[in-house]
Amino acid sequence: MKRRCVWHGLFLFILGLVSGMFVQSMTNPRMGLTTHVGTVLNGTFLLAIGAAWDQVRLEPGAERATFWLLLFGSYGGCASLLLAAVLGTRNATPIAGAGYGASAASEALVTASLSVTALALLVACAALLWGLRAEPGRV
């Protein structure tokens, strides 16, 4: 899983770089910049987690679940930001979306997708913290 996490981190990093080339083509360029930076950051995050994966001590099932939550949260979050930039939504991202607005359905879709993927990443990070806790008898 370490190697796969690093691979996905590098892939997301590259997607983030590519998305930066299309910022001005998006309905909301400021949100497009958020997409670019967020995707590069998510890629870097997965690279860092991959580098430390050997130190995570979780049961095999919890380890797999954590890995998939990381991927779902990272890819889904980046896709949600891209969707917000393309659709020009504002409710879930009021600062980057200031001055824009989309249909109620688009706003609901972006808000729900950002919320679900954020929750997935929070659960994955909590599991990683648990898996990185000190071993018994050590500080």
N, C-alpha and C positions, 0 to 999 in steps of 0.2 A: 504494500500500500504506500510505502514511502516513495518509491519510484513513480507510481501513478499520481500521487499528490504533487510531486515536483513537475511531472509532465503537464498536468492540468494547470498548475500555476504558471508555467511558461506559456502555455497556450492562451490562457486568459490575458496574460501580460501582452502578448502579441495582438490579441483582439482589441485590447485597450489602445495600443498604438495605432492600429488601423482605424478604429473609431474616431481617433483624433483628426484624421484626414477629412472627415465628413461633418465636423461640428457645424460649419456654416451652412450646410445643406439641410439641417434639421429645422423643424418648425420653431423650436426654442433653442437657439444656439448656446445660451447660458446653461441650459439643462444638458445639452450635448457635451459641453465641457465637463460637466459633472459626471456624465456617462464615461467619458474618456478617463478622467482621473480615478473614478470609482472602480473601473475595470482594471486599470493598471495596479491600483492598490490591492484589489482582491487577488490578482495574480501574484503579487509580491507576498501577500498574506499566505496563500497556499504554498508558495515556495518556502517560506519560513517554517510553516507547519511541517512540510515534507522533510526539511532539514532536521527537525527535532523529533520526527515520528518514532525513532528508535527508543526515545526516552519515555514515551507514553505507555503506561501499564494499565490496560483495560482487558476485560474478558473479550474473547474473539467476537462475540455477537455485538457487544457494545463498541468495539473497535470498528467493525464494519458499518454499524449504524452512524457512528461519528463521522467516518469518511464520507458516507453518502449524504449526510446532512451538510457537511462542508461543501461538497460539490453542488448540491441543490441550492443551498443558500448563496453561494458565490455566483454560479451561472445565472440563477434565477434573479438575484439582486441586480446583476449587470443588465440582464434582459429587461427588467422592470424599469431601470433608469433610462435605457434606450427607448422603451415604449413611451415613457413620460416625455422625453425629448421630441420624439416624432409626433406624438399626439398633442403636445402642448398643454399638458395638464398642470394644475397648480395646487390642488388640495393637499396632496401628500408631501409636496416639496414647495412650501409657500415662498421661500426666499428665491430659489432658482426659477420658480414658476411665476414670479410676480409679473403681472401684466398679461398673462396668458390664461386661457380657459378652454375647456373641452366639454363634450357632452357628459351628462351625468353617468352614463355607462362607462365611458373612457376613464373618468375620474375614479369610479368605483373599482374598475379593473386594476388600475395602477396602484391605488391605495391598498387593495387586497393583496396584490402580488408583492408589493414592498413589505407589507406587514408579515406575510407568511414566510418570506425568505429571511427577513430579519430575525424572526422567531427561530427558524432553523439554525441560523448562525449562532444565536445566543445559546441554544441547547448544545450545539457542537462545542462551543467554547467552554461551557460549563463542564462537559464531559472531558475535554482536554485538560482543564485545570485539575479535575479529579484524577485523571490518569497521570498527571505530572506531580502529584502530591509526594511529599517525602516518604521514603520507605520506612517501615517500622524500625525504631531504634536509631534513626538518623534525623538530623535537623534539616 
